[in-house]
Amino acid sequence: MEEYVQQSYAKYQPSFPNRDSANKGYDFPHFEPLYFLEIFPLQPGIMVFARSVARLARPASSLLSQRAVPQTSRGVFSQLGGARGLTASSSRQGKVLLCLYDGKEHAEMEPQLLGTTENELGIRKWIEDQGHTLVTTSDKEGENSVFEKELVDAEVIITTPFHPGYITAERLAKAKNLKICITAGIGSDHVDLNAANTTNGGITVAEVTGSNVVSVAEHVVMTMLVLVRNFVPAHEQVAAGKWDVAAVAKNEYDLEGKTVGTVAVGRIGERVLRRLKAFDCKELLYFDYQPLKPEIEKEIGCRRVDKLEDMLAQCDIVTINCPLHEKTRGLFNKELIDKMKPGSWLVNTARGAIVVKEDVAAALKSGQLRGYGGDVWFPQPAPADHPLRTASYKNWGGGNAMVPHMSGTSLDAQKRYAAGTKAILESYFSGKHDYRPEDLIVIGGDYATKAYGERAHGGNNKK
Ligand SMILES: NC(=O)C1=CN([C@@H]2O[C@H](COP(=O)(O)OP(=O)(O)OC[C@H]3O[C@@H](n4cnc5c(N)ncnc54)[C@H](O)[C@@H]3O)[C@@H](O)[C@H]2O)C=CC1
C-alpha cells in the first residue's frame, strides 16, 4: 500500500490544532469554512446558484454534459494541467460518473446543498477545465438507469451514501474502464469491496474519512434524547391541537442514570461517548475489536466489553456505529435483539442493512425494544411500505425516531465532503495517488483499512 500512499493531504489539512487527535492514533480532519473558500475561490454559493437556476429547468437524469474535448485543446490543457500540478490528466482525460440526489427547488433556495445533482459538489468546472467529462445523475436503479448505462466507460465513479449508486459485482464486471470509486462522505458499503479487489486489477475505493463524524455523533445523541424523552408523539400531540400530559409522560424517561453502549468505537462511536459524558449516564460501554487506548478510556470514563451479547444485556440504550460488511449485515436480527435488555432503545445511524427491519418492527410491537431511531435504511430511498417508517412501541404511537438519511449531510458536512472528494480526485488525476492513508478502503487488490471487519489478510495484518 505504501507505494500508493506517498504523503498525506497536507493540502487540505487544517492549520489549527485538532482537539481530538489523541484518539486511537487516527488523524481527525476538521475543516474550516475559510479553507473551503480556498478550494472554491469564486464564492461557490453564487457561482453554483447561477448555474443551478439554468439547469433546474431540466430533469436530473438529463443533466448530462459529455462535452467532447477536441484534440487540439487537450494540448492546451496539457500545458495548463502541468502548471496546475495535474500533469497526468493531460494524457488521459477520463469520464467521471457522479450519482447524487436531486435537490429540485431546494437546491435553488440553498446553493450550499452541494450534494445534489444541481450543484454537483461544486466540481463541474474544475473537472471540465482539466479536459475530463462529468456525467451527473440521480437515476440509479435497474439496467436501464442512467447510472448503469454510463458506468460502462466511466473511469471514476463518485456517489454519496445518502443516495447510493450501488456498485455490485455485476455492475463492476461491466465497468471495464473503472479505476476508482470515491464516496463523497463515509461508508463505502455500496461498493462490493471484495469484487472491487478483483476487478480491473484492483479498483481503488476511497472515502472522505472524518468529514461528517461530528454531524452523525450530534444526531445520535439527539436521537437518544428524542426517544428517551418521548419527544415525537408529544410534539405531534400539540401540533394536532390536543393536550394530554399523561399520554406522553407514560413513556418518558431521563438519560441520566442509564447505561449506554456503542457497537464500534471508531471516529463516530468515540465522539458519541465523549458527548454523553455531560449527561451523567450510569455507565458508558463499547464493543469493538480495535480497543481505545487505556488513557482515552479513562478520559472518557468508558469500559470495553469483550462480547457483544454481554454488552447488550447491560444497556438501556445501544447505538450502532460500525461499517456494514459481511460480519455486520443483518447482525441485529431477532436472536440478537432478544439478548438486549427488555424495553431498551436502539439507535442506528450506521447502515440500514445492519438490522433486520422486520425483526426490529416486531421487537417494537412486542415491547422488547422501547424505541428505534436513526436515519439509515436499505435500500435507499426507502420504499413507502418500509416497516420502520411506522413501527411503534406496543402501538402506543411513540418509540420511532426515524428520518431520511440526513445525519451526515448537514450543510457543514457537505462543504467538507465536497472538498475532500475534490482532493481525492486531484490525487488520482495527478497520477501521484498521494491519498490520505485514512481515506483508503481498498487499493491494489486489498483492504487498506482495519475498519471493515477482522480479516486474515488485508488491512488487519498490515500493522
Ligand atoms: N448516517 C450517516 O450519515 C453516516 C453514517 N456513517 C456510518 O458510520 C460508520 C462508521 O463511521 P466512522 O466511525 O467514521 O468509522 P471508523 O472507521 O472510524 O470506525 C469504524 C469502527 O468500527 C469497528 N468495527 C467494524 N466492525 C465491527 C464489528 N463487527 N463490531 C464492532 N466494531 C466493529 C472498527 O474496528 C472501527 O473501530 C461508517 O462506516 C458508515 O457506515 C458514517 C458517516 C455518516
The ligand as an ORCA input file, in Angstrom:
! r2SCAN-3c Opt
* xyz 0 1
  N     -25.713      8.234      8.779
  C     -24.726      8.878      8.199
  O     -24.921      9.935      7.601
  C     -23.334      8.346      8.301
  C     -23.098      7.030      8.637
  N     -21.809      6.565      8.766
  C     -21.615      5.141      9.074
  O     -20.843      5.020     10.261
  C     -19.812      4.072     10.045
  C     -18.665      4.334     10.998
  O     -18.034      5.563     10.681
  P     -16.684      6.005     11.421
  O     -16.863      5.974     12.895
  O     -16.222      7.254     10.779
  O     -15.728      4.785     11.009
  P     -14.339      4.352     11.636
  O     -13.605      3.664     10.540
  O     -13.671      5.495     12.319
  O     -14.728      3.299     12.754
  C     -15.324      2.081     12.461
  C     -15.138      1.200     13.686
  O     -15.987      0.072     13.563
  C     -15.302     -1.026     14.139
  N     -15.959     -2.250     13.721
  C     -16.002     -2.795     12.484
  N     -16.697     -3.933     12.504
  C     -17.127     -4.116     13.777
  C     -17.888     -5.115     14.423
  N     -18.346     -6.189     13.753
  N     -18.138     -4.984     15.744
  C     -17.646     -3.929     16.439
  N     -16.905     -2.944     15.879
  C     -16.650     -3.044     14.555
  C     -13.878     -0.835     13.673
  O     -12.961     -1.580     14.438
  C     -13.707      0.669     13.847
  O     -13.229      0.990     15.132
  C     -19.480      4.212      8.553
  O     -18.843      3.071      8.034
  C     -20.842      4.434      7.958
  O     -21.463      3.194      7.666
  C     -20.734      7.397      8.617
  C     -20.919      8.721      8.300
  C     -22.227      9.283      8.021
*
